Amino acid sequence: MIEHYFTCPYCWEEQLKLLDISVTQQSFIEDCEVCCNPIEFDMIMSDNTVTSFSAQPIGQ
Ligand SMILES: [Zn+2]
C-alpha cells in the first residue's frame, strides 16, 4: 500500500488515501470522510507509483 494525498472536489479538504499498488488500474466510488459526498476515484499505477490520479464529483 502507498499513501496518496488528494483534495476533495466538494469541500477542498486535503486527505490521505491508502492505495493498493498491486492493482494497476482502479476505479471506485467512496464517500468523502469530511463532507460525506460521493467521490469517483480513477487511478493508474506503475512501478510502485501513482501515474494518474483523479478524484471527481460523481456524474461529471
Ligand atoms: Zn469532502
PDB file of the backbone (N, CA, C, O) and the ligand in Angstrom, with CONECT records:
HET     ZN  A 101       1
ATOM      1  N   MET A   1       0.840  -1.195   0.000  1.00  0.00           N
ATOM      2  CA  MET A   1       0.000   0.000   0.000  1.00  0.00           C
ATOM      3  C   MET A   1       0.880   1.253   0.000  1.00  0.00           C
ATOM      4  O   MET A   1       1.941   1.290   0.625  1.00  0.00           O
ATOM      5  N   ILE A   2       0.419   2.259  -0.705  1.00  0.00           N
ATOM      6  CA  ILE A   2       1.127   3.535  -0.654  1.00  0.00           C
ATOM      7  C   ILE A   2       0.146   4.637  -0.250  1.00  0.00           C
ATOM      8  O   ILE A   2      -1.068   4.498  -0.396  1.00  0.00           O
ATOM      9  N   GLU A   3       0.704   5.720   0.254  1.00  0.00           N
ATOM     10  CA  GLU A   3      -0.113   6.851   0.683  1.00  0.00           C
ATOM     11  C   GLU A   3      -0.174   7.898  -0.420  1.00  0.00           C
ATOM     12  O   GLU A   3       0.831   8.212  -1.057  1.00  0.00           O
ATOM     13  N   HIS A   4      -1.355   8.422  -0.629  1.00  0.00           N
ATOM     14  CA  HIS A   4      -1.503   9.440  -1.658  1.00  0.00           C
ATOM     15  C   HIS A   4      -2.457  10.521  -1.152  1.00  0.00           C
ATOM     16  O   HIS A   4      -3.550  10.231  -0.665  1.00  0.00           O
ATOM     17  N   TYR A   5      -2.015  11.774  -1.281  1.00  0.00           N
ATOM     18  CA  TYR A   5      -2.871  12.883  -0.872  1.00  0.00           C
ATOM     19  C   TYR A   5      -3.723  13.351  -2.046  1.00  0.00           C
ATOM     20  O   TYR A   5      -3.251  13.427  -3.180  1.00  0.00           O
ATOM     21  N   PHE A   6      -4.973  13.661  -1.763  1.00  0.00           N
ATOM     22  CA  PHE A   6      -5.843  14.221  -2.786  1.00  0.00           C
ATOM     23  C   PHE A   6      -6.715  15.296  -2.140  1.00  0.00           C
ATOM     24  O   PHE A   6      -6.830  15.375  -0.917  1.00  0.00           O
ATOM     25  N   THR A   7      -7.317  16.108  -2.980  1.00  0.00           N
ATOM     26  CA  THR A   7      -8.203  17.158  -2.489  1.00  0.00           C
ATOM     27  C   THR A   7      -9.633  16.817  -2.865  1.00  0.00           C
ATOM     28  O   THR A   7      -9.922  16.533  -4.027  1.00  0.00           O
ATOM     29  N   CYS A   8     -10.519  16.845  -1.896  1.00  0.00           N
ATOM     30  CA  CYS A   8     -11.923  16.551  -2.152  1.00  0.00           C
ATOM     31  C   CYS A   8     -12.498  17.598  -3.110  1.00  0.00           C
ATOM     32  O   CYS A   8     -12.299  18.795  -2.903  1.00  0.00           O
ATOM     33  N   PRO A   9     -13.217  17.157  -4.168  1.00  0.00           N
ATOM     34  CA  PRO A   9     -13.783  18.118  -5.123  1.00  0.00           C
ATOM     35  C   PRO A   9     -14.998  18.870  -4.575  1.00  0.00           C
ATOM     36  O   PRO A   9     -15.507  19.778  -5.233  1.00  0.00           O
ATOM     37  N   TYR A  10     -15.462  18.508  -3.395  1.00  0.00           N
ATOM     38  CA  TYR A  10     -16.612  19.192  -2.805  1.00  0.00           C
ATOM     39  C   TYR A  10     -16.185  20.191  -1.733  1.00  0.00           C
ATOM     40  O   TYR A  10     -16.566  21.361  -1.781  1.00  0.00           O
ATOM     41  N   CYS A  11     -15.392  19.727  -0.765  1.00  0.00           N
ATOM     42  CA  CYS A  11     -15.073  20.578   0.394  1.00  0.00           C
ATOM     43  C   CYS A  11     -13.625  21.070   0.372  1.00  0.00           C
ATOM     44  O   CYS A  11     -13.226  21.866   1.223  1.00  0.00           O
ATOM     45  N   TRP A  12     -12.835  20.595  -0.601  1.00  0.00           N
ATOM     46  CA  TRP A  12     -11.446  21.028  -0.805  1.00  0.00           C
ATOM     47  C   TRP A  12     -10.535  20.708   0.365  1.00  0.00           C
ATOM     48  O   TRP A  12      -9.480  21.324   0.519  1.00  0.00           O
ATOM     49  N   GLU A  13     -10.931  19.754   1.189  1.00  0.00           N
ATOM     50  CA  GLU A  13     -10.053  19.304   2.265  1.00  0.00           C
ATOM     51  C   GLU A  13      -9.018  18.343   1.696  1.00  0.00           C
ATOM     52  O   GLU A  13      -9.356  17.444   0.927  1.00  0.00           O
ATOM     53  N   GLU A  14      -7.769  18.531   2.069  1.00  0.00           N
ATOM     54  CA  GLU A  14      -6.733  17.596   1.647  1.00  0.00           C
ATOM     55  C   GLU A  14      -6.804  16.365   2.534  1.00  0.00           C
ATOM     56  O   GLU A  14      -6.839  16.461   3.761  1.00  0.00           O
ATOM     57  N   GLN A  15      -6.824  15.211   1.890  1.00  0.00           N
ATOM     58  CA  GLN A  15      -6.983  13.967   2.632  1.00  0.00           C
ATOM     59  C   GLN A  15      -5.994  12.926   2.147  1.00  0.00           C
ATOM     60  O   GLN A  15      -5.500  12.972   1.021  1.00  0.00           O
ATOM     61  N   LEU A  16      -5.724  11.988   3.039  1.00  0.00           N
ATOM     62  CA  LEU A  16      -4.792  10.917   2.737  1.00  0.00           C
ATOM     63  C   LEU A  16      -5.556   9.660   2.366  1.00  0.00           C
ATOM     64  O   LEU A  16      -6.528   9.298   3.029  1.00  0.00           O
ATOM     65  N   LYS A  17      -5.120   8.996   1.310  1.00  0.00           N
ATOM     66  CA  LYS A  17      -5.750   7.756   0.883  1.00  0.00           C
ATOM     67  C   LYS A  17      -4.690   6.682   0.753  1.00  0.00           C
ATOM     68  O   LYS A  17      -3.592   6.929   0.254  1.00  0.00           O
ATOM     69  N   LEU A  18      -5.033   5.484   1.209  1.00  0.00           N
ATOM     70  CA  LEU A  18      -4.131   4.348   1.053  1.00  0.00           C
ATOM     71  C   LEU A  18      -4.517   3.597  -0.210  1.00  0.00           C
ATOM     72  O   LEU A  18      -5.675   3.218  -0.383  1.00  0.00           O
ATOM     73  N   LEU A  19      -3.553   3.383  -1.090  1.00  0.00           N
ATOM     74  CA  LEU A  19      -3.816   2.730  -2.369  1.00  0.00           C
ATOM     75  C   LEU A  19      -3.111   1.392  -2.455  1.00  0.00           C
ATOM     76  O   LEU A  19      -1.954   1.249  -2.060  1.00  0.00           O
ATOM     77  N   ASP A  20      -3.827   0.425  -2.974  1.00  0.00           N
ATOM     78  CA  ASP A  20      -3.254  -0.900  -3.199  1.00  0.00           C
ATOM     79  C   ASP A  20      -2.472  -0.885  -4.505  1.00  0.00           C
ATOM     80  O   ASP A  20      -3.047  -0.815  -5.591  1.00  0.00           O
ATOM     81  N   ILE A  21      -1.157  -0.952  -4.377  1.00  0.00           N
ATOM     82  CA  ILE A  21      -0.286  -0.801  -5.534  1.00  0.00           C
ATOM     83  C   ILE A  21      -0.298  -2.030  -6.455  1.00  0.00           C
ATOM     84  O   ILE A  21       0.157  -1.964  -7.597  1.00  0.00           O
ATOM     85  N   SER A  22      -0.815  -3.128  -5.953  1.00  0.00           N
ATOM     86  CA  SER A  22      -0.800  -4.356  -6.754  1.00  0.00           C
ATOM     87  C   SER A  22      -1.839  -4.337  -7.872  1.00  0.00           C
ATOM     88  O   SER A  22      -1.759  -5.132  -8.809  1.00  0.00           O
ATOM     89  N   VAL A  23      -2.806  -3.437  -7.776  1.00  0.00           N
ATOM     90  CA  VAL A  23      -3.815  -3.302  -8.821  1.00  0.00           C
ATOM     91  C   VAL A  23      -3.446  -2.086  -9.667  1.00  0.00           C
ATOM     92  O   VAL A  23      -3.474  -0.956  -9.179  1.00  0.00           O
ATOM     93  N   THR A  24      -3.097  -2.320 -10.949  1.00  0.00           N
ATOM     94  CA  THR A  24      -2.537  -1.227 -11.747  1.00  0.00           C
ATOM     95  C   THR A  24      -3.577  -0.203 -12.178  1.00  0.00           C
ATOM     96  O   THR A  24      -3.252   0.969 -12.368  1.00  0.00           O
ATOM     97  N   GLN A  25      -4.807  -0.630 -12.332  1.00  0.00           N
ATOM     98  CA  GLN A  25      -5.842   0.316 -12.744  1.00  0.00           C
ATOM     99  C   GLN A  25      -7.050   0.167 -11.835  1.00  0.00           C
ATOM    100  O   GLN A  25      -7.599  -0.927 -11.697  1.00  0.00           O
ATOM    101  N   GLN A  26      -7.463   1.266 -11.216  1.00  0.00           N
ATOM    102  CA  GLN A  26      -8.563   1.189 -10.271  1.00  0.00           C
ATOM    103  C   GLN A  26      -9.563   2.294 -10.516  1.00  0.00           C
ATOM    104  O   GLN A  26      -9.207   3.399 -10.926  1.00  0.00           O
ATOM    105  N   SER A  27     -10.812   1.984 -10.262  1.00  0.00           N
ATOM    106  CA  SER A  27     -11.884   2.957 -10.379  1.00  0.00           C
ATOM    107  C   SER A  27     -12.944   2.579  -9.352  1.00  0.00           C
ATOM    108  O   SER A  27     -13.493   1.477  -9.384  1.00  0.00           O
ATOM    109  N   PHE A  28     -13.219   3.495  -8.455  1.00  0.00           N
ATOM    110  CA  PHE A  28     -14.225   3.187  -7.433  1.00  0.00           C
ATOM    111  C   PHE A  28     -14.829   4.472  -6.888  1.00  0.00           C
ATOM    112  O   PHE A  28     -14.307   5.566  -7.103  1.00  0.00           O
ATOM    113  N   ILE A  29     -15.922   4.318  -6.193  1.00  0.00           N
ATOM    114  CA  ILE A  29     -16.622   5.455  -5.603  1.00  0.00           C
ATOM    115  C   ILE A  29     -16.596   5.310  -4.092  1.00  0.00           C
ATOM    116  O   ILE A  29     -16.918   4.254  -3.547  1.00  0.00           O
ATOM    117  N   GLU A  30     -16.206   6.393  -3.422  1.00  0.00           N
ATOM    118  CA  GLU A  30     -16.122   6.369  -1.972  1.00  0.00           C
ATOM    119  C   GLU A  30     -16.556   7.721  -1.419  1.00  0.00           C
ATOM    120  O   GLU A  30     -16.282   8.760  -2.020  1.00  0.00           O
ATOM    121  N   ASP A  31     -17.225   7.707  -0.288  1.00  0.00           N
ATOM    122  CA  ASP A  31     -17.664   8.967   0.309  1.00  0.00           C
ATOM    123  C   ASP A  31     -16.498   9.703   0.940  1.00  0.00           C
ATOM    124  O   ASP A  31     -15.608   9.093   1.532  1.00  0.00           O
ATOM    125  N   CYS A  32     -16.513  11.025   0.807  1.00  0.00           N
ATOM    126  CA  CYS A  32     -15.525  11.869   1.478  1.00  0.00           C
ATOM    127  C   CYS A  32     -15.679  11.706   2.984  1.00  0.00           C
ATOM    128  O   CYS A  32     -16.795  11.710   3.504  1.00  0.00           O
ATOM    129  N   GLU A  33     -14.547  11.561   3.688  1.00  0.00           N
ATOM    130  CA  GLU A  33     -14.615  11.371   5.138  1.00  0.00           C
ATOM    131  C   GLU A  33     -14.962  12.660   5.865  1.00  0.00           C
ATOM    132  O   GLU A  33     -15.343  12.625   7.036  1.00  0.00           O
ATOM    133  N   VAL A  34     -14.836  13.797   5.191  1.00  0.00           N
ATOM    134  CA  VAL A  34     -15.110  15.082   5.824  1.00  0.00           C
ATOM    135  C   VAL A  34     -16.543  15.539   5.544  1.00  0.00           C
ATOM    136  O   VAL A  34     -17.285  15.853   6.474  1.00  0.00           O
ATOM    137  N   CYS A  35     -16.937  15.579   4.259  1.00  0.00           N
ATOM    138  CA  CYS A  35     -18.254  16.127   3.915  1.00  0.00           C
ATOM    139  C   CYS A  35     -19.249  15.047   3.475  1.00  0.00           C
ATOM    140  O   CYS A  35     -20.417  15.351   3.229  1.00  0.00           O
ATOM    141  N   CYS A  36     -18.801  13.792   3.372  1.00  0.00           N
ATOM    142  CA  CYS A  36     -19.666  12.638   3.084  1.00  0.00           C
ATOM    143  C   CYS A  36     -20.276  12.630   1.684  1.00  0.00           C
ATOM    144  O   CYS A  36     -21.208  11.867   1.431  1.00  0.00           O
ATOM    145  N   ASN A  37     -19.770  13.465   0.764  1.00  0.00           N
ATOM    146  CA  ASN A  37     -20.246  13.415  -0.611  1.00  0.00           C
ATOM    147  C   ASN A  37     -19.522  12.306  -1.363  1.00  0.00           C
ATOM    148  O   ASN A  37     -18.360  12.023  -1.069  1.00  0.00           O
ATOM    149  N   PRO A  38     -20.190  11.667  -2.334  1.00  0.00           N
ATOM    150  CA  PRO A  38     -19.552  10.567  -3.065  1.00  0.00           C
ATOM    151  C   PRO A  38     -18.542  11.055  -4.099  1.00  0.00           C
ATOM    152  O   PRO A  38     -18.857  11.886  -4.950  1.00  0.00           O
ATOM    153  N   ILE A  39     -17.343  10.534  -4.011  1.00  0.00           N
ATOM    154  CA  ILE A  39     -16.251  10.916  -4.914  1.00  0.00           C
ATOM    155  C   ILE A  39     -15.926   9.731  -5.809  1.00  0.00           C
ATOM    156  O   ILE A  39     -15.833   8.593  -5.348  1.00  0.00           O
ATOM    157  N   GLU A  40     -15.755  10.017  -7.096  1.00  0.00           N
ATOM    158  CA  GLU A  40     -15.356   8.980  -8.039  1.00  0.00           C
ATOM    159  C   GLU A  40     -13.839   9.031  -8.219  1.00  0.00           C
ATOM    160  O   GLU A  40     -13.287  10.033  -8.676  1.00  0.00           O
ATOM    161  N   PHE A  41     -13.180   7.940  -7.854  1.00  0.00           N
ATOM    162  CA  PHE A  41     -11.730   7.862  -7.972  1.00  0.00           C
ATOM    163  C   PHE A  41     -11.351   7.055  -9.206  1.00  0.00           C
ATOM    164  O   PHE A  41     -11.915   5.995  -9.477  1.00  0.00           O
ATOM    165  N   ASP A  42     -10.387   7.579  -9.942  1.00  0.00           N
ATOM    166  CA  ASP A  42      -9.810   6.847 -11.067  1.00  0.00           C
ATOM    167  C   ASP A  42      -8.302   6.953 -10.953  1.00  0.00           C
ATOM    168  O   ASP A  42      -7.764   8.053 -10.824  1.00  0.00           O
ATOM    169  N   MET A  43      -7.615   5.821 -10.998  1.00  0.00           N
ATOM    170  CA  MET A  43      -6.160   5.895 -10.859  1.00  0.00           C
ATOM    171  C   MET A  43      -5.452   4.794 -11.618  1.00  0.00           C
ATOM    172  O   MET A  43      -5.988   3.708 -11.837  1.00  0.00           O
ATOM    173  N   ILE A  44      -4.225   5.110 -12.012  1.00  0.00           N
ATOM    174  CA  ILE A  44      -3.368   4.158 -12.711  1.00  0.00           C
ATOM    175  C   ILE A  44      -2.029   4.124 -11.982  1.00  0.00           C
ATOM    176  O   ILE A  44      -1.450   5.162 -11.662  1.00  0.00           O
ATOM    177  N   MET A  45      -1.558   2.919 -11.728  1.00  0.00           N
ATOM    178  CA  MET A  45      -0.310   2.721 -11.026  1.00  0.00           C
ATOM    179  C   MET A  45       0.696   2.004 -11.918  1.00  0.00           C
ATOM    180  O   MET A  45       0.333   1.123 -12.697  1.00  0.00           O
ATOM    181  N   SER A  46       1.973   2.392 -11.796  1.00  0.00           N
ATOM    182  CA  SER A  46       3.035   1.615 -12.428  1.00  0.00           C
ATOM    183  C   SER A  46       4.339   1.865 -11.690  1.00  0.00           C
ATOM    184  O   SER A  46       4.585   2.973 -11.213  1.00  0.00           O
ATOM    185  N   ASP A  47       5.165   0.847 -11.598  1.00  0.00           N
ATOM    186  CA  ASP A  47       6.450   0.916 -10.902  1.00  0.00           C
ATOM    187  C   ASP A  47       6.313   1.473  -9.484  1.00  0.00           C
ATOM    188  O   ASP A  47       7.119   2.291  -9.042  1.00  0.00           O
ATOM    189  N   ASN A  48       5.284   1.014  -8.789  1.00  0.00           N
ATOM    190  CA  ASN A  48       5.047   1.404  -7.398  1.00  0.00           C
ATOM    191  C   ASN A  48       4.809   2.894  -7.198  1.00  0.00           C
ATOM    192  O   ASN A  48       5.011   3.414  -6.101  1.00  0.00           O
ATOM    193  N   THR A  49       4.380   3.583  -8.253  1.00  0.00           N
ATOM    194  CA  THR A  49       4.000   4.982  -8.089  1.00  0.00           C
ATOM    195  C   THR A  49       2.648   5.212  -8.761  1.00  0.00           C
ATOM    196  O   THR A  49       2.213   4.436  -9.612  1.00  0.00           O
ATOM    197  N   VAL A  50       2.007   6.287  -8.358  1.00  0.00           N
ATOM    198  CA  VAL A  50       0.734   6.653  -8.967  1.00  0.00           C
ATOM    199  C   VAL A  50       1.031   7.526 -10.180  1.00  0.00           C
ATOM    200  O   VAL A  50       1.557   8.630 -10.042  1.00  0.00           O
ATOM    201  N   THR A  51       0.695   7.032 -11.364  1.00  0.00           N
ATOM    202  CA  THR A  51       0.976   7.807 -12.576  1.00  0.00           C
ATOM    203  C   THR A  51      -0.219   8.676 -12.982  1.00  0.00           C
ATOM    204  O   THR A  51      -0.060   9.685 -13.669  1.00  0.00           O
ATOM    205  N   SER A  52      -1.405   8.274 -12.550  1.00  0.00           N
ATOM    206  CA  SER A  52      -2.585   9.070 -12.855  1.00  0.00           C
ATOM    207  C   SER A  52      -3.556   8.947 -11.698  1.00  0.00           C
ATOM    208  O   SER A  52      -3.853   7.842 -11.243  1.00  0.00           O
ATOM    209  N   PHE A  53      -4.053  10.083 -11.220  1.00  0.00           N
ATOM    210  CA  PHE A  53      -4.994  10.057 -10.108  1.00  0.00           C
ATOM    211  C   PHE A  53      -6.024  11.153 -10.320  1.00  0.00           C
ATOM    212  O   PHE A  53      -5.672  12.308 -10.561  1.00  0.00           O
ATOM    213  N   SER A  54      -7.300  10.788 -10.228  1.00  0.00           N
ATOM    214  CA  SER A  54      -8.325  11.820 -10.274  1.00  0.00           C
ATOM    215  C   SER A  54      -9.410  11.525  -9.261  1.00  0.00           C
ATOM    216  O   SER A  54      -9.819  10.379  -9.080  1.00  0.00           O
ATOM    217  N   ALA A  55      -9.868  12.575  -8.605  1.00  0.00           N
ATOM    218  CA  ALA A  55     -10.978  12.495  -7.663  1.00  0.00           C
ATOM    219  C   ALA A  55     -12.014  13.506  -8.130  1.00  0.00           C
ATOM    220  O   ALA A  55     -11.820  14.714  -7.993  1.00  0.00           O
ATOM    221  N   GLN A  56     -13.111  13.008  -8.682  1.00  0.00           N
ATOM    222  CA  GLN A  56     -14.102  13.865  -9.318  1.00  0.00           C
ATOM    223  C   GLN A  56     -15.451  13.747  -8.613  1.00  0.00           C
ATOM    224  O   GLN A  56     -15.762  12.712  -8.022  1.00  0.00           O
ATOM    225  N   PRO A  57     -16.246  14.809  -8.679  1.00  0.00           N
ATOM    226  CA  PRO A  57     -17.628  14.689  -8.215  1.00  0.00           C
ATOM    227  C   PRO A  57     -18.340  13.650  -9.069  1.00  0.00           C
ATOM    228  O   PRO A  57     -18.060  13.540 -10.262  1.00  0.00           O
ATOM    229  N   ILE A  58     -19.226  12.912  -8.500  1.00  0.00           N
ATOM    230  CA  ILE A  58     -19.885  11.832  -9.214  1.00  0.00           C
ATOM    231  C   ILE A  58     -20.755  12.400 -10.349  1.00  0.00           C
ATOM    232  O   ILE A  58     -21.422  13.422 -10.192  1.00  0.00           O
ATOM    233  N   GLY A  59     -20.724  11.698 -11.502  1.00  0.00           N
ATOM    234  CA  GLY A  59     -21.538  12.107 -12.632  1.00  0.00           C
ATOM    235  C   GLY A  59     -20.947  13.212 -13.472  1.00  0.00           C
ATOM    236  O   GLY A  59     -21.642  13.774 -14.319  1.00  0.00           O
ATOM    237  N   GLN A  60     -19.657  13.549 -13.260  1.00  0.00           N
ATOM    238  CA  GLN A  60     -19.018  14.596 -14.058  1.00  0.00           C
ATOM    239  C   GLN A  60     -17.753  14.076 -14.717  1.00  0.00           C
ATOM    240  O   GLN A  60     -17.078  14.818 -15.430  1.00  0.00           O
TER     241      GLN A  60
HETATM  242 ZN    ZN A 101     -15.264  16.478   1.111  1.00  0.00          ZN2+
END
